[in-house]
């Protein structure tokens, strides 16, 4: 109880005593829960955010006067140096064989927007067998282990909302063929929502209105969870970062990894050319000599639509949330060494909060502010950051919406179109419709092939060859 009183006094001194305004009516369990949540909050950080983002109304505007399009390493098909790509692949393969790479999935989301009840990583995503997203990534990691003769650590960042379900799902599925010891789960950090006067909001009488601190919070979560320390002990020098909603991601890509090492980069990022001028992706840019990502909502139409004398978009490098991060860089930013910390961003939201009687009230208009960090904001702090092109049709088809763009249907079709191209390259007569989607169900496990070349190799070894007439699943 004395400990409880100390926490309450800290909040009162910080002008946040309202967090405990229902204290007298709470039972012991409710009081313990409220105090446990209060311990998560850095009151000094909240004070700084109040001064910079609440009282300032988030008024800082992006200075576009020095903005330029970011340079990137182009694919050979788009004019890139083919020899450099070969050298990068060899360097990446060497790093993989030496065990210098680990995988990292940001998996805190729920499948709510998909109409799915559960962690997004458990969503059934493959075209025929409906394997979940986690299974696809596990098979890609297993394929890389088999190819490069290494055992790879996989770090999975969950949220407070889905942690237990995610861990239970892995356990129920035997960790999808990986050893349990290879996979480390940890929760994403949380931040309290505040009202427009900077006061921390309660969701109910005994619950603070907490929400995830954004994918940028993954850096300090990696440090606080002990994941970085584990990487360092294992000799891991690079972390392959990807989000849970994109089954096409090359989560272990030798050429990408090789460029990262050869260029001495602390943070490397994948890009795809924008599909159209106002596509809702971030833009890789250079500002005051540093690579930055400018959100589509912050990019003026005049720049988003600007074209060169060849008719190509000037600001065409779109961010798809695929990065490589050096372990030492993650530690430096995650610890806030030398005062270097990622900036928080303000978002005005409708925050369910406690009414006068302590019961939760759902507001009809924005009533509070949430704070979150973005991982791409780490780019300006990195030594020698690089941007590397990839093909959209090979590496980017996220599942975000129940219908329409970036839906399960478009993702399944994109997977099958990719498998069809591999099959056509191997001389297989797969029929497609006018959009390139096969007329039969197709699915290729990463354990069978991860690209056109490995498909041809695996297919050549099959005897007898399976029939294509009624669809095909290759495991």
C-alpha positions as CSV (number, residue, x, y, z in Angstrom):
1,X,0.0,0.0,0.0
2,X,2.9,2.4,0.8
3,X,4.2,1.6,-2.7
4,X,0.8,2.5,-4.1
5,X,0.8,5.8,-2.2
6,X,4.2,6.6,-3.7
7,X,3.0,6.2,-7.2
8,X,-0.1,8.3,-6.5
9,X,2.1,11.1,-5.1
10,X,4.3,11.0,-8.2
11,X,1.3,11.5,-10.5
12,X,-0.1,14.2,-8.3
13,X,3.3,16.1,-8.4
14,X,3.2,15.8,-12.2
15,X,-0.3,17.3,-12.3
16,X,-1.8,13.9,-13.3
17,X,-3.6,13.1,-10.1
18,X,-6.9,12.6,-12.0
19,X,-5.7,9.1,-12.9
20,X,-6.5,8.0,-9.4
21,X,-9.8,10.0,-8.9
22,X,-11.8,6.8,-8.5
23,X,-9.3,5.2,-6.1
24,X,-11.6,5.2,-3.1
25,X,-14.2,3.0,-4.8
26,X,-11.8,0.4,-6.3
27,X,-11.2,-3.0,-4.7
28,X,-7.7,-4.4,-4.1
29,X,-7.4,-6.1,-7.5
30,X,-8.6,-3.0,-9.4
31,X,-6.1,-0.8,-7.5
32,X,-3.3,-3.2,-8.3
33,X,-4.2,-3.2,-12.0
34,X,-4.3,0.6,-12.1
35,X,-1.0,1.0,-10.3
36,X,0.6,-1.6,-12.6
37,X,-0.5,0.4,-15.7
38,X,0.7,3.6,-14.1
39,X,4.2,2.1,-13.7
40,X,4.4,1.9,-17.5
41,X,4.2,5.6,-17.9
42,X,7.2,7.9,-18.1
43,X,5.8,11.1,-16.6
44,X,8.8,13.1,-17.8
45,X,8.1,11.9,-21.3
46,X,4.5,12.9,-21.0
47,X,5.5,16.3,-19.8
48,X,7.8,16.8,-22.8
49,X,5.0,15.7,-25.2
50,X,2.6,18.0,-23.6
51,X,4.9,20.9,-24.3
52,X,5.9,19.9,-27.8
53,X,2.8,18.2,-29.3
54,X,-0.2,19.1,-27.1
55,X,0.2,22.8,-26.2
56,X,1.9,23.3,-29.6
57,X,-1.0,21.5,-31.2
58,X,1.4,19.5,-33.3
59,X,2.0,22.7,-35.2
60,X,5.5,21.8,-36.5
61,X,5.3,21.7,-40.3
62,X,7.5,19.9,-42.7
63,X,10.0,22.2,-44.3
64,X,9.9,21.3,-48.0
65,X,12.3,24.0,-49.2
66,X,15.3,21.6,-49.2
67,X,13.4,18.4,-50.2
68,X,14.8,16.2,-53.0
69,X,14.0,12.7,-54.3
70,X,16.1,10.1,-52.5
71,X,18.6,8.1,-54.6
72,X,18.1,4.3,-54.6
73,X,19.8,1.2,-55.9
74,X,17.8,0.3,-59.0
75,X,17.1,-3.3,-60.1
76,X,19.2,-4.4,-63.1
77,X,15.9,-4.5,-65.2
78,X,15.6,-0.8,-64.5
79,X,19.1,0.2,-65.2
80,X,20.9,-0.9,-62.1
81,X,24.4,-2.4,-62.1
82,X,24.0,-6.1,-62.6
83,X,27.5,-6.8,-61.3
84,X,26.8,-4.9,-58.1
85,X,23.7,-7.0,-57.5
86,X,25.7,-10.3,-58.0
87,X,28.4,-9.0,-55.6
88,X,25.7,-8.0,-53.1
89,X,24.0,-11.4,-53.2
90,X,27.3,-13.2,-52.6
91,X,28.1,-10.9,-49.6
92,X,24.6,-11.5,-48.2
93,X,24.9,-15.2,-48.6
94,X,28.2,-15.1,-46.7
95,X,26.6,-13.2,-43.9
96,X,23.7,-15.7,-43.7
97,X,26.0,-18.7,-43.6
98,X,27.9,-17.0,-40.7
99,X,24.7,-16.5,-38.7
100,X,24.8,-12.7,-38.8
101,X,21.1,-12.2,-39.6
102,X,17.9,-12.6,-37.6
103,X,14.3,-12.0,-38.6
104,X,11.9,-9.5,-36.9
105,X,8.1,-9.4,-37.4
106,X,6.0,-6.5,-36.1
107,X,2.9,-8.4,-35.3
108,X,0.9,-6.4,-32.7
109,X,-2.2,-5.9,-34.9
110,X,-5.6,-7.6,-34.7
111,X,-7.6,-8.7,-37.7
112,X,-10.5,-6.4,-37.0
113,X,-10.5,-4.5,-40.3
114,X,-10.5,-7.9,-42.0
115,X,-13.6,-9.0,-40.1
116,X,-11.3,-11.6,-38.4
117,X,-11.3,-12.3,-34.7
118,X,-7.7,-12.9,-33.7
119,X,-4.1,-11.6,-34.1
120,X,-3.5,-10.6,-37.7
121,X,-0.6,-13.1,-38.0
122,X,-3.1,-16.0,-37.5
123,X,-5.1,-14.9,-40.5
124,X,-5.4,-17.6,-43.2
125,X,-3.7,-16.0,-46.3
126,X,-2.5,-18.5,-48.8
127,X,-4.6,-19.2,-51.9
128,X,-5.4,-22.9,-51.5
129,X,-4.4,-24.4,-48.2
130,X,-5.2,-21.1,-46.3
131,X,-2.0,-21.2,-44.2
132,X,-1.8,-18.3,-41.7
133,X,0.7,-15.5,-42.2
134,X,2.9,-16.7,-39.4
135,X,3.3,-20.1,-41.2
136,X,4.4,-18.4,-44.4
137,X,7.1,-16.5,-42.7
138,X,8.2,-19.6,-40.7
139,X,8.6,-21.5,-44.0
140,X,10.6,-18.7,-45.5
141,X,12.9,-18.8,-42.5
142,X,13.2,-22.6,-42.7
143,X,14.0,-22.4,-46.4
144,X,16.8,-19.9,-45.7
145,X,18.2,-22.0,-42.9
146,X,18.3,-25.0,-45.2
147,X,19.9,-23.1,-48.0
148,X,22.6,-21.4,-45.9
149,X,23.2,-24.0,-43.3
150,X,22.4,-21.8,-40.3
151,X,19.9,-21.5,-37.5
152,X,18.1,-18.2,-37.4
153,X,16.5,-16.3,-34.5
154,X,13.1,-14.9,-35.1
155,X,11.8,-12.1,-32.9
156,X,8.0,-11.5,-32.9
157,X,6.7,-8.2,-31.4
158,X,3.2,-8.7,-30.1
159,X,0.9,-6.3,-28.3
160,X,-0.8,-6.4,-24.9
161,X,-4.0,-7.2,-26.8
162,X,-2.8,-10.3,-28.7
163,X,0.3,-11.6,-26.9
164,X,-1.2,-14.6,-25.2
165,X,-3.2,-15.6,-28.3
166,X,-0.1,-15.3,-30.5
167,X,2.1,-17.4,-28.2
168,X,-0.6,-20.0,-27.9
169,X,-1.0,-20.2,-31.6
170,X,2.7,-20.9,-32.2
171,X,2.6,-23.5,-29.5
172,X,-0.5,-25.2,-30.9
173,X,1.2,-25.3,-34.3
174,X,4.5,-26.7,-33.2
175,X,6.2,-23.3,-34.0
176,X,5.6,-24.2,-37.7
177,X,8.7,-26.5,-37.8
178,X,11.1,-24.2,-36.0
179,X,12.6,-24.9,-32.6
180,X,10.7,-23.1,-29.9
181,X,14.0,-21.7,-28.6
182,X,14.5,-19.9,-31.9
183,X,11.4,-17.7,-31.5
184,X,11.3,-14.9,-28.9
185,X,8.0,-13.0,-28.3
186,X,7.8,-9.6,-26.6
187,X,5.2,-7.0,-26.2
188,X,5.2,-3.6,-27.8
189,X,5.3,-0.6,-25.6
190,X,2.3,1.5,-24.8
191,X,1.6,5.2,-24.4
192,X,-1.3,6.8,-22.5
193,X,-3.8,9.0,-24.4
194,X,-4.2,12.5,-23.1
195,X,-7.0,15.1,-23.4
196,X,-6.4,18.4,-25.2
197,X,-5.1,19.9,-21.9
198,X,-2.4,17.2,-21.7
199,X,-4.2,15.2,-18.9
200,X,-3.9,11.4,-19.0
201,X,-7.2,9.8,-19.8
202,X,-8.8,6.9,-18.0
203,X,-10.7,4.3,-20.1
204,X,-12.6,3.2,-17.1
205,X,-12.4,3.7,-13.3
206,X,-9.5,1.3,-13.0
207,X,-8.0,1.3,-16.5
208,X,-5.7,3.9,-18.1
209,X,-6.4,4.7,-21.8
210,X,-3.2,3.0,-23.2
211,X,-2.5,2.2,-26.8
212,X,0.6,0.9,-28.7
213,X,3.4,3.4,-29.2
214,X,3.7,2.7,-33.0
215,X,6.1,0.6,-35.0
216,X,8.9,3.0,-34.1
217,X,8.5,1.9,-30.6
218,X,9.8,-1.5,-31.7
219,X,13.4,-0.2,-31.3
220,X,13.2,0.5,-27.6
221,X,11.0,-2.6,-27.1
222,X,13.8,-4.7,-28.6
223,X,16.2,-3.3,-26.1
224,X,13.9,-3.5,-23.1
225,X,12.9,-7.0,-23.8
226,X,16.4,-8.3,-23.9
227,X,16.1,-9.2,-27.6
228,X,19.1,-7.0,-28.6
229,X,21.3,-8.6,-25.8
230,X,20.3,-12.0,-27.2
231,X,21.3,-11.0,-30.7
232,X,24.6,-9.7,-29.5
233,X,25.4,-13.0,-27.7
234,X,24.5,-15.0,-30.8
235,X,26.6,-12.8,-33.1
236,X,23.7,-11.3,-35.0
237,X,24.7,-8.1,-36.7
238,X,21.6,-7.3,-38.8
239,X,17.9,-7.6,-38.1
240,X,15.4,-8.1,-41.0
241,X,12.4,-6.0,-40.2
242,X,9.0,-6.6,-41.8
243,X,5.3,-6.2,-40.9
244,X,3.0,-9.1,-40.4
245,X,0.5,-8.3,-43.1
246,X,2.6,-8.9,-46.2
247,X,3.0,-12.6,-47.2
248,X,5.1,-11.8,-50.3
249,X,7.9,-10.1,-48.3
250,X,11.4,-11.5,-48.9
251,X,12.0,-11.7,-45.2
252,X,15.5,-13.2,-45.8
253,X,16.9,-11.6,-48.9
254,X,20.6,-12.2,-49.6
255,X,21.1,-9.3,-52.1
256,X,19.4,-6.8,-49.9
257,X,21.5,-8.0,-46.9
258,X,24.6,-7.9,-49.0
259,X,24.1,-4.2,-50.0
260,X,23.6,-3.4,-46.4
261,X,26.9,-4.9,-45.4
262,X,28.9,-3.7,-48.5
263,X,27.7,-0.1,-48.1
264,X,28.4,0.0,-44.3
265,X,24.7,0.9,-43.7
266,X,23.1,1.0,-40.3
267,X,19.6,1.1,-41.8
268,X,18.5,-0.1,-45.3
269,X,15.0,0.2,-46.8
270,X,13.1,-1.4,-49.6
271,X,11.2,0.7,-52.1
272,X,8.8,0.2,-55.0
273,X,8.1,2.8,-57.7
274,X,4.7,4.3,-56.9
275,X,1.8,2.8,-58.8
276,X,0.3,6.2,-59.4
277,X,1.1,9.8,-58.3
278,X,-1.1,9.9,-55.2
279,X,-0.6,6.3,-54.0
280,X,-0.9,6.2,-50.2
281,X,2.7,5.2,-49.4
282,X,5.5,7.2,-47.8
283,X,8.0,8.9,-50.1
284,X,11.8,8.4,-49.7
285,X,13.3,11.8,-49.9
286,X,16.5,13.7,-49.0
287,X,16.2,16.7,-46.7
288,X,19.2,18.7,-45.7
289,X,21.4,15.9,-46.8
290,X,19.6,13.1,-44.9
291,X,17.3,10.4,-46.1
292,X,13.8,10.8,-44.7
293,X,10.3,9.4,-45.4
294,X,7.6,11.9,-46.1
295,X,4.1,10.5,-45.5
296,X,1.7,10.7,-48.4
297,X,-0.6,12.9,-46.3
298,X,2.3,15.4,-45.8
299,X,3.4,15.5,-49.4
300,X,2.1,18.4,-51.4
301,X,0.2,17.5,-54.6
302,X,2.7,19.6,-56.6
303,X,5.5,17.3,-55.5
304,X,3.6,14.0,-55.4
305,X,2.5,14.6,-59.1
306,X,5.8,16.1,-60.3
307,X,7.2,14.4,-63.4
308,X,10.5,14.6,-65.2
309,X,11.2,15.2,-68.9
310,X,10.7,11.4,-69.5
311,X,7.3,11.5,-67.9
312,X,8.3,9.6,-64.8
313,X,7.4,10.6,-61.3
314,X,10.2,12.6,-59.7
315,X,9.2,11.4,-56.2
316,X,8.6,7.8,-57.2
317,X,10.3,5.8,-54.4
318,X,7.5,4.4,-52.2
319,X,8.1,3.0,-48.8
320,X,6.7,-0.5,-48.1
321,X,7.9,-1.0,-44.5
322,X,10.7,-3.4,-45.2
323,X,14.0,-2.6,-43.5
324,X,17.4,-3.9,-42.3
325,X,18.6,-2.6,-39.0
326,X,22.1,-3.1,-37.6
327,X,22.0,-4.5,-34.1
328,X,24.3,-1.7,-32.7
329,X,22.1,0.9,-34.3
330,X,19.0,-0.6,-32.7
331,X,20.7,-0.6,-29.3
332,X,21.8,3.1,-29.7
333,X,18.3,4.3,-30.6
334,X,16.5,2.0,-28.3
335,X,18.5,3.2,-25.3
336,X,18.3,6.8,-26.4
337,X,22.1,7.0,-26.3
338,X,23.5,10.6,-26.5
339,X,20.0,11.9,-26.4
340,X,19.0,10.4,-29.7
341,X,15.4,9.3,-29.7
342,X,12.7,8.9,-32.3
343,X,10.2,11.7,-32.4
344,X,6.6,11.1,-31.4
345,X,3.7,12.0,-33.7
346,X,0.4,13.3,-32.6
347,X,-2.9,11.8,-33.7
348,X,-6.2,13.3,-32.6
349,X,-8.6,10.4,-31.9
350,X,-11.9,9.3,-30.5
351,X,-10.7,7.8,-27.2
352,X,-13.2,5.8,-25.1
353,X,-12.8,7.3,-21.6
354,X,-14.3,7.2,-18.2
355,X,-17.3,9.3,-17.5
356,X,-18.3,11.0,-14.3
357,X,-19.4,7.6,-12.8
358,X,-16.2,5.7,-14.0
359,X,-18.1,3.9,-16.8
360,X,-16.6,3.9,-20.3
361,X,-18.1,6.5,-22.7
362,X,-17.5,6.3,-26.4
363,X,-17.1,9.8,-27.8
364,X,-18.7,10.9,-31.1
365,X,-15.8,13.2,-32.0
366,X,-12.1,13.4,-31.3
367,X,-11.6,14.0,-27.6
368,X,-8.0,13.0,-27.1
369,X,-4.5,12.7,-28.4
370,X,-2.5,9.5,-29.0
371,X,1.2,9.4,-29.4
372,X,3.2,7.0,-31.7
373,X,6.6,6.6,-33.3
374,X,7.4,5.6,-36.8
375,X,10.4,3.3,-37.5
376,X,11.3,5.1,-40.7
377,X,12.1,8.2,-38.6
378,X,15.3,6.3,-37.6
379,X,16.7,6.9,-41.1
380,X,18.1,10.4,-40.5
381,X,20.1,9.0,-37.5
382,X,21.6,6.1,-39.4
383,X,25.1,6.0,-40.8
384,X,25.1,5.4,-44.6
385,X,21.4,4.6,-45.0
386,X,20.5,3.1,-48.4
387,X,17.3,2.5,-50.3
388,X,17.1,-0.6,-52.5
389,X,14.5,-1.2,-55.2
390,X,12.3,-4.3,-55.3
391,X,9.5,-5.5,-57.6
392,X,6.0,-4.8,-56.3
393,X,4.6,-8.0,-57.9
394,X,7.2,-10.1,-56.1
395,X,7.4,-8.5,-52.7
396,X,4.4,-6.3,-51.8
397,X,0.8,-7.4,-51.4
398,X,-0.4,-6.6,-47.9
399,X,-3.7,-7.8,-46.4
400,X,-5.3,-4.7,-44.8
401,X,-8.9,-4.4,-45.8
402,X,-11.8,-6.9,-45.9
403,X,-12.6,-5.9,-49.5
404,X,-11.2,-3.9,-52.4
405,X,-7.5,-2.8,-52.5
406,X,-5.1,-4.8,-50.2
407,X,-7.7,-7.3,-49.4
408,X,-7.5,-11.1,-48.9
409,X,-8.8,-11.5,-52.5
410,X,-6.2,-9.3,-54.1
411,X,-3.4,-10.9,-52.0
412,X,-4.4,-14.4,-52.9
413,X,-4.5,-13.4,-56.6
414,X,-1.1,-11.7,-56.3
415,X,0.4,-14.8,-54.8
416,X,-1.1,-17.0,-57.6
417,X,0.1,-14.6,-60.3
418,X,3.6,-14.8,-58.9
419,X,3.5,-18.7,-58.8
420,X,2.1,-18.7,-62.4
421,X,5.1,-16.6,-63.6
422,X,7.5,-19.1,-62.0
423,X,5.6,-21.9,-63.7
424,X,5.6,-20.2,-67.1
425,X,9.3,-19.6,-66.8
426,X,9.7,-23.3,-66.2
427,X,7.7,-24.1,-69.3
428,X,4.5,-25.1,-67.6
429,X,1.3,-24.4,-69.5
430,X,-0.8,-22.6,-66.8
431,X,-3.9,-20.9,-68.2
432,X,-4.7,-17.4,-66.9
433,X,-7.5,-14.8,-67.2
434,X,-7.0,-11.4,-68.7
435,X,-5.4,-10.2,-65.4
436,X,-2.8,-12.9,-65.2
437,X,-4.7,-14.8,-62.5
438,X,-4.6,-18.6,-63.1
439,X,-7.8,-20.4,-63.8
440,X,-6.9,-23.1,-61.3
441,X,-5.9,-22.8,-57.7
442,X,-2.1,-22.6,-57.3
443,X,0.1,-22.5,-54.2
444,X,3.8,-22.9,-53.8
445,X,5.3,-23.2,-50.3
446,X,8.6,-21.4,-49.7
447,X,10.0,-24.8,-48.7
448,X,9.5,-25.8,-52.4
449,X,10.6,-22.5,-54.0
450,X,11.3,-18.9,-53.1
451,X,11.8,-17.5,-56.6
452,X,11.9,-18.4,-60.3
453,X,15.3,-20.1,-60.2
454,X,14.6,-22.3,-57.1
455,X,11.2,-23.2,-58.6
456,X,12.8,-24.5,-61.8
457,X,15.4,-26.5,-59.7
458,X,12.7,-28.0,-57.5
459,X,10.4,-28.8,-60.4
460,X,13.1,-30.5,-62.3
461,X,13.7,-32.9,-59.4
462,X,10.0,-33.9,-59.2
463,X,9.3,-37.4,-60.5
464,X,6.6,-38.1,-61.5
465,X,5.4,-34.6,-62.3
466,X,2.0,-33.7,-60.8
467,X,-1.0,-32.9,-63.0
468,X,-2.1,-29.2,-63.3
469,X,-5.7,-29.8,-64.4
470,X,-7.4,-29.4,-61.0
471,X,-5.0,-27.1,-59.3
472,X,-1.7,-27.6,-57.7
473,X,-0.1,-27.3,-54.2
474,X,3.7,-27.7,-54.0
475,X,5.1,-28.1,-50.5
